[in-house]
Amino acid sequence: MRGWKHIDNFGESLKIYGKGELRRLVDDEGKVVIEYRMEN
């Protein structure tokens, strides 16, 4: 997850990471659950 920074928590087991416009939800095991792009 180099270059990604922790932004927020989603519920109890998911963390949100961001890099530029990209966002990732990652579970407790470090697996990427969903990745999406923020649009202006």
N, C-alpha and C positions, 0 to 999 in steps of 0.2 A: 504494500500500500504506500510505496514511496511517493511523496508529493501530495498525498491526500491528507486533509486535516479534518479532525473530528469537529462536527458542527453542532450536533444535537443528539438526543436519544429519542427513539420512537417506541413507545411502550416500554416493556421491561427487558426485552431481550435483543432489540435491534438498535444499532447505532447508525447515525447518518454521517457519512463522510462526504467532503466536497473537494473538487479540484477544478477551478475555473467554473464553467457552466455545468459540469457533470456532478451528479449526486449519486451516491451508492448507499443502499441499505445493507448492512452486514450483520449477520446473526452472531450468537455467542461463540460459535466455532470458527468464526472468521470467514465464513462463506458469503459470497455476494448474493443477496436475495433478489435485488432489482437494481438496475442502473438506468438513470434517466437524465435528460438534459434540461436545464432551466432555460426558458426563453424569455426575452424581454417583452 
